């Protein structure tokens, strides 16, 4: 591609901007110079033409571009050679490049990724989009199942951990095994998997509708637009499935024999606490979307763009880089939103712990800081971080396997 030869350090936004603003002007310059020179344009004239447009390149780079278009080996081109070169095709193919520069649903760490996957028009027309969603959902199910013991341990430490009960990873795991055996490590995992499908579907549908309402399409969404659209889509999806989040917490904290299953848990909650019980902790959960989505996306894009600018000559950073960027960005997002997640979990579990059913978010925040200090807002952080790397790795492997089985073409 012409511009990757000319500008090896050009970032993506500058690349697109250059294509849109200068391609037509450059064609006119080439055509004008070719009329004055019947033998075609050499590297000196080509470099000078670019300089006239405000772009300075070396003769070596100019020569590389001419060689890529040259048909007769004379290192010269005419306006016909230029017009026959596939610059228009590359410009029209920008969505294919963008696919490498976006967040993906494969990075599932058991939390709520607020930036949904994006699909090209071709993927939507051919039905590839639903295969990607199925692959992402399947990957999330396997990943969450494999890391479920750490997820339940995190919930236990968030609710029961304190200065007097300094529960650690080993003591927490042993306590769960003593209470209900090894199988108890997976309590609450069933509904955690069940909610993947409706959450993905709602988030994807809402995301598409919000983008249309914003007057944008998925080829031109900026990072700020993606953050806004993704956050709103996350709010809509979470508002709909939030009762499942509360049930997951209650089931993860249940004692052996306390509930016969999900429906029994829901019935007992409704009978004893009413409908409001299914939305306890809703406010901190929604507020947590903003720092999680914003920081997760910003860190992911920044890390990936920095790597591409400094170390890569390709638009595809590679699997290892994507996994590393996804892991770090997700970790940063969770770190920023973790206090809100802890308060949400404690509010969801108020009836289980025997606390007041009318404790407010701000009141609970002050109580935790007063009795446990700032470190109290990060109870359970260790198992939460321990599951990030295996969750991301498992998600990716399973995602690729399911994609292959469904016949999904590479993006």
C-alpha positions as CSV (number, residue, x, y, z in Angstrom):
1,X,0.0,0.0,0.0
2,X,1.4,3.4,-1.0
3,X,0.9,5.2,2.3
4,X,2.4,2.5,4.5
5,X,5.6,2.9,2.4
6,X,5.6,6.6,2.7
7,X,4.6,6.9,6.4
8,X,5.8,3.9,8.5
9,X,5.1,5.8,11.7
10,X,1.6,7.2,10.7
11,X,-1.2,6.3,13.1
12,X,-4.5,5.1,11.9
13,X,-6.5,8.3,12.2
14,X,-3.9,10.3,10.3
15,X,-3.8,7.5,7.7
16,X,-7.6,7.7,7.1
17,X,-7.4,11.5,7.1
18,X,-4.7,11.5,4.5
19,X,-6.6,9.1,2.3
20,X,-9.7,11.2,2.3
21,X,-8.1,14.7,1.9
22,X,-5.2,14.1,-0.4
23,X,-5.8,11.2,-2.8
24,X,-7.8,13.2,-5.3
25,X,-5.3,16.1,-5.1
26,X,-2.4,13.8,-5.7
27,X,-4.1,12.3,-8.7
28,X,-4.5,15.7,-10.2
29,X,-0.9,16.6,-9.5
30,X,0.3,13.3,-11.2
31,X,-1.9,14.0,-14.2
32,X,-0.6,17.6,-14.5
33,X,3.1,16.6,-14.3
34,X,2.5,13.7,-16.7
35,X,1.1,16.2,-19.3
36,X,4.3,18.2,-19.1
37,X,6.6,15.2,-19.3
38,X,5.7,12.7,-22.1
39,X,8.2,10.1,-20.7
40,X,6.2,9.8,-17.4
41,X,7.0,10.8,-13.8
42,X,10.3,9.8,-12.1
43,X,11.1,9.6,-8.4
44,X,12.3,13.2,-8.3
45,X,9.2,14.6,-9.8
46,X,7.0,12.4,-7.7
47,X,8.7,13.6,-4.5
48,X,8.4,17.2,-5.6
49,X,4.7,16.6,-6.4
50,X,4.1,15.4,-2.8
51,X,6.1,18.3,-1.5
52,X,3.8,20.7,-3.3
53,X,0.9,19.1,-1.3
54,X,2.8,19.7,1.9
55,X,4.1,16.2,2.3
56,X,7.9,15.7,2.4
57,X,9.3,12.3,1.6
58,X,12.8,11.0,0.7
59,X,13.8,10.0,-2.8
60,X,14.2,6.4,-1.5
61,X,10.6,6.3,-0.3
62,X,9.3,7.9,-3.5
63,X,11.2,5.3,-5.5
64,X,9.6,2.5,-3.5
65,X,6.2,3.8,-4.4
66,X,7.0,4.1,-8.1
67,X,8.4,0.6,-8.1
68,X,5.1,-0.8,-6.7
69,X,3.2,0.8,-9.6
70,X,5.8,0.5,-12.4
71,X,4.9,-1.9,-15.1
72,X,7.9,-1.6,-17.5
73,X,10.8,-1.6,-15.1
74,X,11.8,2.0,-15.9
75,X,11.0,3.3,-12.4
76,X,8.6,5.9,-14.0
77,X,4.8,6.0,-14.1
78,X,2.3,8.0,-16.1
79,X,-1.2,9.1,-15.2
80,X,-2.6,5.8,-16.7
81,X,-0.4,3.7,-14.4
82,X,-1.5,5.8,-11.4
83,X,-5.2,5.4,-12.3
84,X,-4.8,1.7,-12.7
85,X,-3.2,1.3,-9.3
86,X,-5.5,0.0,-6.6
87,X,-5.6,3.1,-4.4
88,X,-9.4,3.3,-4.7
89,X,-9.8,-0.3,-3.8
90,X,-7.6,0.2,-0.7
91,X,-9.7,3.3,0.3
92,X,-12.9,1.4,-0.1
93,X,-11.4,-1.4,2.0
94,X,-10.9,0.7,5.1
95,X,-13.6,-1.2,7.1
96,X,-11.4,-4.3,6.7
97,X,-8.5,-2.4,8.3
98,X,-10.7,-1.0,11.1
99,X,-11.6,-4.6,12.1
100,X,-8.1,-4.9,13.4
101,X,-8.4,-1.8,15.5
102,X,-11.4,-2.5,17.6
103,X,-12.4,-4.2,20.9
104,X,-13.7,-7.8,20.7
105,X,-16.1,-9.9,22.7
106,X,-13.5,-12.6,23.0
107,X,-12.0,-10.9,26.0
108,X,-14.4,-12.2,28.6
109,X,-13.2,-12.1,32.2
110,X,-16.6,-12.8,33.7
111,X,-17.4,-9.1,34.0
112,X,-19.5,-6.8,31.8
113,X,-17.6,-5.6,28.8
114,X,-19.4,-2.4,27.9
115,X,-18.0,-2.0,24.4
116,X,-19.8,-4.4,22.1
117,X,-18.3,-6.1,19.0
118,X,-18.6,-4.3,15.7
119,X,-19.3,-5.9,12.4
120,X,-18.8,-4.9,8.8
121,X,-21.7,-4.6,6.3
122,X,-20.4,-7.7,4.6
123,X,-20.5,-9.7,7.8
124,X,-24.1,-8.6,8.5
125,X,-25.2,-9.5,5.0
126,X,-23.6,-12.9,5.0
127,X,-24.7,-13.8,8.5
128,X,-21.2,-14.0,9.9
129,X,-22.2,-11.6,12.7
130,X,-24.3,-14.1,14.5
131,X,-21.5,-16.7,14.2
132,X,-19.1,-14.3,15.9
133,X,-21.7,-13.7,18.7
134,X,-22.2,-17.4,19.1
135,X,-18.5,-18.0,19.2
136,X,-18.1,-15.2,21.8
137,X,-20.9,-16.5,23.9
138,X,-19.5,-20.1,23.8
139,X,-16.1,-18.8,24.7
140,X,-17.5,-16.8,27.6
141,X,-19.4,-19.8,28.9
142,X,-16.3,-22.0,29.0
143,X,-14.1,-19.3,30.4
144,X,-16.5,-18.4,33.2
145,X,-16.9,-22.1,34.1
146,X,-13.2,-22.6,34.3
147,X,-12.7,-19.5,36.5
148,X,-15.9,-19.8,38.5
149,X,-14.2,-20.9,41.8
150,X,-12.2,-17.6,41.7
151,X,-15.3,-15.6,40.9
152,X,-17.2,-17.1,43.8
153,X,-14.2,-16.6,46.1
154,X,-14.2,-12.9,45.1
155,X,-17.9,-12.6,46.0
156,X,-17.3,-14.3,49.4
157,X,-14.4,-12.0,50.2
158,X,-16.3,-8.9,49.1
159,X,-19.2,-9.7,51.5
160,X,-17.6,-11.5,54.4
161,X,-14.1,-10.2,54.4
162,X,-13.2,-7.6,57.1
163,X,-10.5,-6.7,59.5
164,X,-11.7,-9.3,62.0
165,X,-12.3,-11.9,59.4
166,X,-9.3,-11.5,57.1
167,X,-10.2,-14.1,54.6
168,X,-7.5,-15.0,52.2
169,X,-7.5,-17.1,49.0
170,X,-6.6,-20.4,50.6
171,X,-8.8,-20.0,53.7
172,X,-11.8,-18.9,51.5
173,X,-11.4,-21.9,49.2
174,X,-11.2,-24.3,52.1
175,X,-14.2,-22.7,53.7
176,X,-16.3,-23.3,50.6
177,X,-15.1,-26.9,50.2
178,X,-15.9,-27.6,53.9
179,X,-19.4,-26.2,53.5
180,X,-20.5,-28.1,50.3
181,X,-17.6,-30.1,48.8
182,X,-15.7,-29.4,45.7
183,X,-18.9,-28.8,43.7
184,X,-19.8,-25.8,45.8
185,X,-16.9,-23.9,44.2
186,X,-19.2,-23.5,41.2
187,X,-22.3,-22.2,43.0
188,X,-23.9,-19.4,41.0
189,X,-22.1,-20.3,37.8
190,X,-25.2,-21.7,36.0
191,X,-27.0,-18.4,36.0
192,X,-23.8,-16.6,35.2
193,X,-23.6,-18.6,32.0
194,X,-27.3,-18.4,31.2
195,X,-27.2,-14.6,31.2
196,X,-24.5,-14.4,28.5
197,X,-26.8,-14.9,25.6
198,X,-29.5,-12.3,26.5
199,X,-26.8,-9.8,27.5
200,X,-24.9,-10.2,24.2
201,X,-28.0,-9.9,22.1
202,X,-29.4,-6.9,24.0
203,X,-26.0,-5.1,24.0
204,X,-25.5,-5.7,20.2
205,X,-29.0,-4.7,19.3
206,X,-29.0,-1.6,21.5
207,X,-25.5,-0.6,20.2
208,X,-26.6,-0.8,16.6
209,X,-29.8,1.3,17.3
210,X,-27.8,3.9,19.2
211,X,-25.2,4.3,16.4
212,X,-28.1,4.9,14.0
213,X,-29.6,7.5,16.3
214,X,-26.2,9.2,16.5
215,X,-26.1,9.4,12.8
216,X,-23.0,7.3,12.6
217,X,-22.1,4.0,11.0
218,X,-19.5,1.4,12.2
219,X,-17.0,2.5,9.6
220,X,-16.6,6.0,11.1
221,X,-17.2,5.7,14.8
222,X,-14.6,7.6,16.8
223,X,-13.3,6.4,20.2
224,X,-15.6,8.9,22.0
225,X,-18.6,7.8,20.0
226,X,-17.9,4.2,20.7
227,X,-17.5,4.9,24.4
228,X,-20.9,6.8,24.5
229,X,-22.7,4.2,22.4
230,X,-21.1,1.3,24.2
231,X,-21.9,2.7,27.6
232,X,-25.5,3.3,26.7
233,X,-25.9,-0.1,25.3
234,X,-24.4,-1.6,28.4
235,X,-26.8,0.4,30.6
236,X,-29.8,-1.0,28.6
237,X,-28.5,-4.6,28.6
238,X,-27.7,-4.4,32.3
239,X,-31.0,-2.9,33.3
240,X,-32.8,-5.8,31.6
241,X,-30.8,-8.6,33.0
242,X,-29.9,-7.1,36.4
243,X,-32.2,-9.4,38.4
244,X,-30.0,-12.3,37.1
245,X,-26.9,-10.5,38.6
246,X,-28.6,-10.4,42.0
247,X,-29.6,-14.0,41.8
248,X,-26.1,-15.0,40.8
249,X,-24.7,-13.2,44.0
250,X,-27.4,-14.8,46.2
251,X,-26.7,-18.3,44.8
252,X,-22.9,-17.8,45.2
253,X,-23.4,-17.0,48.8
254,X,-25.9,-19.6,49.7
255,X,-25.4,-22.3,52.3
256,X,-25.8,-25.9,51.5
257,X,-29.5,-26.8,51.2
258,X,-30.6,-23.2,51.4
259,X,-32.2,-23.1,47.9
260,X,-33.4,-25.9,45.7
261,X,-32.4,-24.0,42.6
262,X,-32.6,-20.7,40.8
263,X,-36.4,-20.5,40.7
264,X,-36.6,-21.4,44.4
265,X,-34.1,-18.6,45.2
266,X,-36.2,-16.1,43.1
267,X,-39.4,-17.1,44.8
268,X,-38.0,-16.8,48.3
269,X,-36.5,-13.4,47.5
270,X,-39.8,-12.1,46.1
271,X,-41.8,-13.5,49.1
272,X,-39.5,-12.1,51.8
273,X,-38.2,-8.9,50.2
274,X,-40.5,-8.0,47.4
275,X,-39.7,-6.9,43.8
276,X,-37.2,-4.3,44.9
277,X,-34.8,-7.0,46.0
278,X,-34.0,-7.9,42.4
279,X,-32.6,-4.4,41.8
280,X,-30.5,-3.9,44.9
281,X,-27.1,-2.4,44.1
282,X,-28.5,-1.2,40.7
283,X,-27.2,2.4,41.1
284,X,-23.5,1.6,41.8
285,X,-23.6,-1.1,39.1
286,X,-24.7,1.5,36.5
287,X,-22.2,4.1,37.7
288,X,-19.5,1.5,37.4
289,X,-20.1,1.2,33.7
290,X,-18.6,4.6,33.0
291,X,-15.1,4.1,34.5
292,X,-15.0,0.5,33.3
293,X,-16.0,1.1,29.8
294,X,-14.1,4.4,29.4
295,X,-10.8,3.2,30.9
296,X,-11.0,-0.3,29.4
297,X,-11.5,1.1,25.9
298,X,-9.0,3.9,26.2
299,X,-6.2,1.7,27.6
300,X,-6.9,-1.0,25.0
301,X,-6.8,1.4,22.0
302,X,-3.8,3.4,23.4
303,X,-1.7,0.3,24.0
304,X,-2.5,-1.2,20.6
305,X,-1.9,2.0,18.7
306,X,1.4,2.6,20.5
307,X,2.6,-0.9,19.7
308,X,1.6,-0.5,16.0
309,X,3.3,2.9,15.7
310,X,6.6,1.8,17.3
311,X,7.1,-1.9,16.6
312,X,4.8,-3.0,13.7
313,X,4.6,-2.4,10.0
314,X,1.3,-4.2,9.7
315,X,-2.2,-3.2,10.6
316,X,-2.6,-6.5,12.3
317,X,-0.8,-6.4,15.7
318,X,-1.0,-10.2,16.2
319,X,-2.7,-12.5,18.7
320,X,-0.2,-12.0,21.4
321,X,-0.4,-8.3,21.4
322,X,-4.2,-8.3,21.3
323,X,-4.3,-10.7,24.3
324,X,-1.9,-8.5,26.2
325,X,-3.7,-5.3,25.5
326,X,-7.1,-6.9,26.3
327,X,-5.8,-8.3,29.6
328,X,-4.1,-5.0,30.7
329,X,-7.1,-2.8,29.7
330,X,-9.6,-5.1,31.4
331,X,-7.5,-5.1,34.5
332,X,-7.3,-1.3,34.5
333,X,-11.0,-1.0,34.0
334,X,-11.8,-3.3,36.8
335,X,-9.4,-1.6,39.1
336,X,-11.1,1.8,38.6
337,X,-14.6,0.4,39.0
338,X,-13.9,-2.2,41.7
339,X,-15.1,-0.1,44.7
340,X,-18.5,0.4,43.0
341,X,-18.6,-3.4,42.2
342,X,-17.9,-4.2,45.9
343,X,-20.7,-1.9,47.1
344,X,-23.0,-3.4,44.5
345,X,-22.3,-6.9,45.8
346,X,-22.8,-6.0,49.4
347,X,-26.1,-4.3,48.7
348,X,-27.2,-7.4,46.7
349,X,-26.3,-9.6,49.7
350,X,-27.8,-7.4,52.5
351,X,-30.5,-9.9,53.4
352,X,-28.0,-12.8,53.4
353,X,-25.6,-11.0,55.8
354,X,-28.5,-9.8,58.1
355,X,-27.8,-6.1,57.4
356,X,-30.4,-3.4,56.9
357,X,-32.4,-3.6,53.7
358,X,-32.4,0.2,53.5
359,X,-28.7,1.0,53.5
360,X,-27.9,3.5,50.7
361,X,-24.8,3.4,48.5
362,X,-23.2,6.5,50.0
363,X,-24.0,5.2,53.5
364,X,-22.4,1.8,52.8
365,X,-19.4,3.6,51.3
366,X,-18.8,5.7,54.4
367,X,-19.3,2.7,56.6
368,X,-16.7,0.6,54.8
369,X,-14.1,3.4,54.8
370,X,-14.8,4.2,58.5
371,X,-14.5,0.5,59.7
372,X,-12.1,-1.0,57.2
373,X,-10.3,1.9,55.6
374,X,-9.7,2.5,51.9
375,X,-8.4,-1.1,51.5
376,X,-11.8,-2.3,52.5
377,X,-13.1,-1.1,49.1
378,X,-10.8,-3.6,47.4
379,X,-11.7,-6.8,49.3
380,X,-11.5,-9.8,46.9
381,X,-9.3,-8.0,44.4
382,X,-6.6,-10.7,44.4
383,X,-8.8,-13.6,43.1
384,X,-10.4,-11.1,40.7
385,X,-7.1,-10.3,39.1
386,X,-5.9,-14.0,39.3
387,X,-8.7,-15.0,36.9
388,X,-8.0,-12.3,34.3
389,X,-5.2,-14.0,32.4
390,X,-6.6,-17.5,32.4
391,X,-10.1,-16.1,31.5
392,X,-8.7,-14.1,28.5
393,X,-6.6,-17.0,27.3
394,X,-9.3,-19.6,27.6
395,X,-11.8,-17.3,25.9
396,X,-9.5,-16.8,22.9
397,X,-8.7,-20.4,22.4
398,X,-12.4,-21.5,22.6
399,X,-13.5,-18.6,20.5
400,X,-11.1,-19.6,17.7
401,X,-12.2,-23.3,17.9
402,X,-15.9,-22.4,17.7
403,X,-15.3,-20.0,14.9
404,X,-13.6,-22.8,12.9
405,X,-16.4,-25.2,13.5
406,X,-19.0,-22.6,12.4
407,X,-17.0,-21.7,9.3
408,X,-16.3,-18.1,10.3
409,X,-13.8,-16.5,8.0
410,X,-10.9,-14.5,9.5
411,X,-11.5,-10.9,10.1
